[in-house]
Amino acid sequence: MKKKKSIIFAVYDDLEHEYRGYKTALSLIKCGFDVKIIGVKFSNKKLNGWDEIPYKRIRLGKKFPLVINMTIFWARLMFMLISNKAGCFYSHDIFPLLPVYAASKLTRTPYIYDAHEFWHGNSQLENRPFAKKFWVMYEKAFIRSASRVLTVSRSIADELKKIYSLSNVSVFTNLPLKKTVPAKNKRIHSMLGIDNDCRIVLYQGHFLVNNGLETIVKAFARVKSKAVLVLAGSGSEKQMLQKLVFDLSLEQRVFFIGPFPHKELINYTVCADIGLCLIKNHGKSFYYSTPNKMFEFIQAKVPQIASDFPEISSYVKNYGVGIVIDPSDPDLISETIDSMLSDKEQLAVFKANCEKVSEKLVWEMYEEDLKGLFKL
């Protein structure tokens, strides 16, 4: 019997909401590879939803500075990669690149780099020039030695090829796994105790620095429709957003829920009347992004209002599943929400278009390409 090719995934994440890594690993297992994940953990909390995929997590200190945690992660990951024989290493994002590169040289094992964040235009580094310079130089040191490089959009792929003189960068955008989609229901209404005839405008995902959520909350203060804004997720900006909601006296109109495991999220997404994929243009990483939420709304047949950026527009506008606008204009956001909620015919068209394309826009369409990518 032919032995399965072994792949070790390295990721600086607690895996709780690591959907892209999960999808990639699951698909490769289906394609006959032996996959192991090495992630991190900051507590002893049980990890749910990863039963199909073998994993180990390196324990780090919740209150440790990043430099201490990163040093521990690099040292332990390096030891684990060298100790475990593999046919290929996989660096999921930039952080594992150093130990993956070093282990690759020591063991003569090829590695693949998933550059799904564009560090030359990362929003969280735009006002931190020294940190940005470090991570850009760090990536430059190791990206050309990777046997394969992949990313999330054609625009980012083109930028990487130009910056690093790469001959090819593969694109695997953030499509969702195929799943049974539940019918639209009142789960969120029941959870929040709001009237059944109240419309739901939903944002789902991380609450990150400079990603536009502050503008969305301010815009919602001007929405005239009987509707609530639901922010499903978590992140570093949650406390700031909660304070903003309080300062604007929006406690009865803006609610926070979640975060939810990726397998459960669809049960809440389908409750929405409109989804918001309004990301601020703060760096090319956002400008060229293909957010998970955009495809999750399509899968759940939820019309969306999205940022008028090249990659996002190529899906939302071209497939007719929503409206694209300037995400920095709060008046335009509130007007578009009111206009969209009042136009039942337009909403019906958007929903029908979501249904048409949702079967096509699924992660499984990449499985054969992934199989070929990892056959080094």
PATIKE-667555 format. One record per residue (C-alpha): residue in one letter; x, y, z; residue number from 1. Coordinates in steps of 0.5 Angstrom, whole numbers. Example, Ala and Ser with C-alpha at 12.3 -4.5 7.8 and 13.67 -1.06 7.14 Angstrom:
# residues 2
[pt 'A',[25,-9,16],1]
[pt 'S',[27,-2,14],2]
//
This chain:
# residues 376
[pt 'M',[0,0,0],1]
[pt 'K',[3,7,-2],2]
[pt 'K',[4,11,4],3]
[pt 'K',[1,18,4],4]
[pt 'K',[5,24,3],5]
[pt 'S',[5,28,10],6]
[pt 'I',[4,35,11],7]
[pt 'I',[5,39,17],8]
[pt 'F',[1,46,17],9]
[pt 'A',[4,51,22],10]
[pt 'V',[0,57,24],11]
[pt 'Y',[0,62,29],12]
[pt 'D',[-7,62,31],13]
[pt 'D',[-11,58,37],14]
[pt 'L',[-15,55,31],15]
[pt 'E',[-22,57,34],16]
[pt 'H',[-24,61,28],17]
[pt 'E',[-18,59,23],18]
[pt 'Y',[-23,58,18],19]
[pt 'R',[-18,58,12],20]
[pt 'G',[-13,53,15],21]
[pt 'Y',[-19,49,17],22]
[pt 'K',[-22,48,10],23]
[pt 'T',[-15,47,7],24]
[pt 'A',[-13,42,11],25]
[pt 'L',[-20,38,11],26]
[pt 'S',[-19,38,3],27]
[pt 'L',[-12,36,3],28]
[pt 'I',[-14,30,8],29]
[pt 'K',[-20,28,3],30]
[pt 'C',[-15,28,-3],31]
[pt 'G',[-11,23,1],32]
[pt 'F',[-5,27,4],33]
[pt 'D',[-3,26,12],34]
[pt 'V',[-4,33,15],35]
[pt 'K',[-2,35,22],36]
[pt 'I',[-3,42,24],37]
[pt 'I',[1,46,29],38]
[pt 'G',[-2,52,32],39]
[pt 'V',[-2,56,39],40]
[pt 'K',[-6,56,45],41]
[pt 'F',[-7,61,51],42]
[pt 'S',[-11,57,55],43]
[pt 'N',[-14,50,57],44]
[pt 'K',[-20,51,53],45]
[pt 'K',[-22,46,49],46]
[pt 'L',[-22,47,42],47]
[pt 'N',[-29,45,38],48]
[pt 'G',[-30,43,31],49]
[pt 'W',[-23,40,29],50]
[pt 'D',[-25,33,30],51]
[pt 'E',[-23,31,23],52]
[pt 'I',[-16,34,23],53]
[pt 'P',[-10,32,28],54]
[pt 'Y',[-7,38,31],55]
[pt 'K',[-2,40,37],56]
[pt 'R',[-2,47,40],57]
[pt 'I',[4,50,43],58]
[pt 'R',[2,54,50],59]
[pt 'L',[3,61,50],60]
[pt 'G',[2,66,55],61]
[pt 'K',[-4,70,55],62]
[pt 'K',[-1,76,58],63]
[pt 'F',[6,76,55],64]
[pt 'P',[8,81,50],65]
[pt 'L',[8,79,43],66]
[pt 'V',[16,78,42],67]
[pt 'I',[16,73,48],68]
[pt 'N',[10,69,45],69]
[pt 'M',[13,69,38],70]
[pt 'T',[20,67,41],71]
[pt 'I',[17,61,44],72]
[pt 'F',[13,59,38],73]
[pt 'W',[19,60,34],74]
[pt 'A',[23,55,38],75]
[pt 'R',[18,50,39],76]
[pt 'L',[15,50,32],77]
[pt 'M',[23,49,30],78]
[pt 'F',[24,43,34],79]
[pt 'M',[17,40,32],80]
[pt 'L',[18,41,25],81]
[pt 'I',[25,38,25],82]
[pt 'S',[23,32,30],83]
[pt 'N',[17,30,25],84]
[pt 'K',[18,27,18],85]
[pt 'A',[14,31,13],86]
[pt 'G',[14,31,5],87]
[pt 'C',[12,38,6],88]
[pt 'F',[12,44,11],89]
[pt 'Y',[6,49,10],90]
[pt 'S',[7,56,13],91]
[pt 'H',[0,59,14],92]
[pt 'D',[1,67,14],93]
[pt 'I',[7,70,15],94]
[pt 'F',[9,68,23],95]
[pt 'P',[11,61,22],96]
[pt 'L',[16,63,16],97]
[pt 'L',[23,63,20],98]
[pt 'P',[22,56,23],99]
[pt 'V',[19,53,17],100]
[pt 'Y',[25,56,13],101]
[pt 'A',[30,54,18],102]
[pt 'A',[27,47,18],103]
[pt 'S',[26,46,11],104]
[pt 'K',[34,48,10],105]
[pt 'L',[36,43,15],106]
[pt 'T',[31,37,13],107]
[pt 'R',[31,39,6],108]
[pt 'T',[24,39,6],109]
[pt 'P',[20,44,1],110]
[pt 'Y',[15,49,4],111]
[pt 'I',[9,53,1],112]
[pt 'Y',[7,60,4],113]
[pt 'D',[0,62,4],114]
[pt 'A',[1,70,4],115]
[pt 'H',[-7,71,5],116]
[pt 'E',[-5,77,9],117]
[pt 'F',[-2,83,4],118]
[pt 'W',[4,85,9],119]
[pt 'H',[6,91,5],120]
[pt 'G',[-1,94,6],121]
[pt 'N',[-3,91,12],122]
[pt 'S',[-8,96,16],123]
[pt 'Q',[-6,94,23],124]
[pt 'L',[1,97,21],125]
[pt 'E',[0,103,17],126]
[pt 'N',[1,107,22],127]
[pt 'R',[7,103,25],128]
[pt 'P',[13,104,20],129]
[pt 'F',[18,100,24],130]
[pt 'A',[13,94,25],131]
[pt 'K',[12,95,18],132]
[pt 'K',[19,95,16],133]
[pt 'F',[21,89,20],134]
[pt 'W',[15,84,17],135]
[pt 'V',[16,86,10],136]
[pt 'M',[24,85,11],137]
[pt 'Y',[22,78,14],138]
[pt 'E',[17,76,9],139]
[pt 'K',[22,78,3],140]
[pt 'A',[28,74,7],141]
[pt 'F',[24,67,6],142]
[pt 'I',[18,68,1],143]
[pt 'R',[23,67,-5],144]
[pt 'S',[25,60,-2],145]
[pt 'A',[18,57,-2],146]
[pt 'S',[17,52,-7],147]
[pt 'R',[10,55,-8],148]
[pt 'V',[6,61,-6],149]
[pt 'L',[-1,62,-6],150]
[pt 'T',[-6,68,-3],151]
[pt 'V',[-13,70,-3],152]
[pt 'S',[-14,75,-9],153]
[pt 'R',[-11,76,-16],154]
[pt 'S',[-10,83,-14],155]
[pt 'I',[-5,81,-9],156]
[pt 'A',[-2,76,-13],157]
[pt 'D',[0,81,-18],158]
[pt 'E',[3,85,-13],159]
[pt 'L',[7,80,-10],160]
[pt 'K',[10,78,-16],161]
[pt 'K',[12,85,-18],162]
[pt 'I',[15,86,-11],163]
[pt 'Y',[19,80,-10],164]
[pt 'S',[20,78,-18],165]
[pt 'L',[16,71,-17],166]
[pt 'S',[14,67,-23],167]
[pt 'N',[7,65,-20],168]
[pt 'V',[3,66,-15],169]
[pt 'S',[-3,61,-14],170]
[pt 'V',[-10,64,-12],171]
[pt 'F',[-15,61,-7],172]
[pt 'T',[-20,66,-5],173]
[pt 'N',[-24,65,1],174]
[pt 'L',[-30,61,-1],175]
[pt 'P',[-34,57,4],176]
[pt 'L',[-34,50,5],177]
[pt 'K',[-41,47,1],178]
[pt 'K',[-46,46,7],179]
[pt 'T',[-54,45,8],180]
[pt 'V',[-56,52,9],181]
[pt 'P',[-62,52,14],182]
[pt 'A',[-68,56,12],183]
[pt 'K',[-69,64,14],184]
[pt 'N',[-71,64,22],185]
[pt 'K',[-72,68,28],186]
[pt 'R',[-66,65,32],187]
[pt 'I',[-63,72,33],188]
[pt 'H',[-70,75,34],189]
[pt 'S',[-71,70,40],190]
[pt 'M',[-64,71,43],191]
[pt 'L',[-64,79,43],192]
[pt 'G',[-71,79,45],193]
[pt 'I',[-73,84,39],194]
[pt 'D',[-80,84,35],195]
[pt 'N',[-81,79,30],196]
[pt 'D',[-82,84,25],197]
[pt 'C',[-76,88,26],198]
[pt 'R',[-71,87,20],199]
[pt 'I',[-64,85,22],200]
[pt 'V',[-57,88,19],201]
[pt 'L',[-51,84,20],202]
[pt 'Y',[-44,84,20],203]
[pt 'Q',[-40,78,22],204]
[pt 'G',[-33,77,23],205]
[pt 'H',[-27,80,27],206]
[pt 'F',[-27,87,30],207]
[pt 'L',[-20,90,28],208]
[pt 'V',[-17,96,28],209]
[pt 'N',[-19,101,22],210]
[pt 'N',[-24,96,19],211]
[pt 'G',[-29,101,18],212]
[pt 'L',[-34,98,24],213]
[pt 'E',[-34,105,27],214]
[pt 'T',[-37,108,21],215]
[pt 'I',[-42,103,21],216]
[pt 'V',[-44,104,28],217]
[pt 'K',[-45,112,27],218]
[pt 'A',[-48,111,20],219]
[pt 'F',[-53,106,24],220]
[pt 'A',[-55,112,28],221]
[pt 'R',[-58,115,22],222]
[pt 'V',[-62,109,19],223]
[pt 'K',[-70,110,20],224]
[pt 'S',[-72,103,18],225]
[pt 'K',[-75,99,24],226]
[pt 'A',[-68,95,24],227]
[pt 'V',[-63,93,29],228]
[pt 'L',[-55,92,27],229]
[pt 'V',[-52,86,30],230]
[pt 'L',[-45,85,30],231]
[pt 'A',[-43,78,31],232]
[pt 'G',[-36,76,32],233]
[pt 'S',[-30,79,37],234]
[pt 'G',[-23,83,37],235]
[pt 'S',[-19,88,39],236]
[pt 'E',[-24,94,38],237]
[pt 'K',[-30,91,41],238]
[pt 'Q',[-29,95,48],239]
[pt 'M',[-29,101,43],240]
[pt 'L',[-35,100,39],241]
[pt 'Q',[-39,98,46],242]
[pt 'K',[-37,105,48],243]
[pt 'L',[-39,108,42],244]
[pt 'V',[-46,105,42],245]
[pt 'F',[-47,107,49],246]
[pt 'D',[-44,114,47],247]
[pt 'L',[-49,115,41],248]
[pt 'S',[-55,112,46],249]
[pt 'L',[-56,106,41],250]
[pt 'E',[-56,100,46],251]
[pt 'Q',[-63,98,44],252]
[pt 'R',[-61,98,36],253]
[pt 'V',[-54,96,36],254]
[pt 'F',[-53,89,39],255]
[pt 'F',[-46,84,40],256]
[pt 'I',[-47,77,39],257]
[pt 'G',[-42,71,38],258]
[pt 'P',[-37,69,36],259]
[pt 'F',[-39,63,34],260]
[pt 'P',[-35,56,31],261]
[pt 'H',[-35,56,23],262]
[pt 'K',[-40,50,23],263]
[pt 'E',[-45,54,27],264]
[pt 'L',[-44,61,24],265]
[pt 'I',[-49,60,18],266]
[pt 'N',[-55,59,23],267]
[pt 'Y',[-54,66,25],268]
[pt 'T',[-52,69,18],269]
[pt 'V',[-59,66,15],270]
[pt 'C',[-63,71,20],271]
[pt 'A',[-61,77,17],272]
[pt 'D',[-64,81,12],273]
[pt 'I',[-58,85,10],274]
[pt 'G',[-51,83,11],275]
[pt 'L',[-45,89,11],276]
[pt 'C',[-39,87,8],277]
[pt 'L',[-36,95,9],278]
[pt 'I',[-29,95,10],279]
[pt 'K',[-25,101,10],280]
[pt 'N',[-20,103,5],281]
[pt 'H',[-14,103,10],282]
[pt 'G',[-8,99,6],283]
[pt 'K',[-8,95,0],284]
[pt 'S',[-9,89,4],285]
[pt 'F',[-17,91,6],286]
[pt 'Y',[-17,94,-1],287]
[pt 'Y',[-15,88,-5],288]
[pt 'S',[-19,83,0],289]
[pt 'T',[-24,78,-1],290]
[pt 'P',[-27,77,6],291]
[pt 'N',[-30,71,8],292]
[pt 'K',[-37,74,10],293]
[pt 'M',[-38,76,3],294]
[pt 'F',[-38,69,1],295]
[pt 'E',[-42,67,7],296]
[pt 'F',[-47,72,6],297]
[pt 'I',[-48,69,-2],298]
[pt 'Q',[-48,62,1],299]
[pt 'A',[-54,64,6],300]
[pt 'K',[-58,68,1],301]
[pt 'V',[-57,74,4],302]
[pt 'P',[-57,81,0],303]
[pt 'Q',[-51,85,2],304]
[pt 'I',[-48,92,2],305]
[pt 'A',[-41,92,0],306]
[pt 'S',[-35,96,-1],307]
[pt 'D',[-34,99,-8],308]
[pt 'F',[-27,96,-8],309]
[pt 'P',[-24,92,-14],310]
[pt 'E',[-24,85,-12],311]
[pt 'I',[-31,85,-8],312]
[pt 'S',[-34,89,-13],313]
[pt 'S',[-32,83,-18],314]
[pt 'Y',[-37,79,-14],315]
[pt 'V',[-42,83,-11],316]
[pt 'K',[-43,87,-17],317]
[pt 'N',[-42,82,-23],318]
[pt 'Y',[-46,77,-20],319]
[pt 'G',[-52,82,-18],320]
[pt 'V',[-52,80,-10],321]
[pt 'G',[-52,86,-7],322]
[pt 'I',[-50,94,-8],323]
[pt 'V',[-43,97,-7],324]
[pt 'I',[-42,103,-4],325]
[pt 'D',[-36,108,-1],326]
[pt 'P',[-35,105,6],327]
[pt 'S',[-33,111,8],328]
[pt 'D',[-39,115,8],329]
[pt 'P',[-44,114,14],330]
[pt 'D',[-50,118,10],331]
[pt 'L',[-49,114,4],332]
[pt 'I',[-49,108,8],333]
[pt 'S',[-55,109,12],334]
[pt 'E',[-59,112,6],335]
[pt 'T',[-57,105,2],336]
[pt 'I',[-59,101,8],337]
[pt 'D',[-66,104,8],338]
[pt 'S',[-67,104,1],339]
[pt 'M',[-65,97,1],340]
[pt 'L',[-70,95,6],341]
[pt 'S',[-76,98,3],342]
[pt 'D',[-75,95,-4],343]
[pt 'K',[-78,88,-3],344]
[pt 'E',[-77,87,-11],345]
[pt 'Q',[-70,89,-11],346]
[pt 'L',[-68,84,-5],347]
[pt 'A',[-72,79,-8],348]
[pt 'V',[-67,79,-14],349]
[pt 'F',[-61,79,-10],350]
[pt 'K',[-63,73,-6],351]
[pt 'A',[-65,70,-13],352]
[pt 'N',[-58,71,-15],353]
[pt 'C',[-55,69,-9],354]
[pt 'E',[-58,62,-10],355]
[pt 'K',[-56,62,-17],356]
[pt 'V',[-48,63,-16],357]
[pt 'S',[-48,60,-9],358]
[pt 'E',[-47,52,-11],359]
[pt 'K',[-41,55,-15],360]
[pt 'L',[-38,59,-10],361]
[pt 'V',[-35,54,-6],362]
[pt 'W',[-29,52,-3],363]
[pt 'E',[-29,45,-6],364]
[pt 'M',[-28,47,-13],365]
[pt 'Y',[-21,48,-11],366]
[pt 'E',[-19,41,-9],367]
[pt 'E',[-16,39,-15],368]
[pt 'D',[-12,45,-16],369]
[pt 'L',[-10,44,-8],370]
[pt 'K',[-8,37,-10],371]
[pt 'G',[-3,39,-15],372]
[pt 'L',[0,45,-11],373]
[pt 'F',[2,40,-6],374]
[pt 'K',[5,35,-10],375]
[pt 'L',[12,37,-10],376]
//
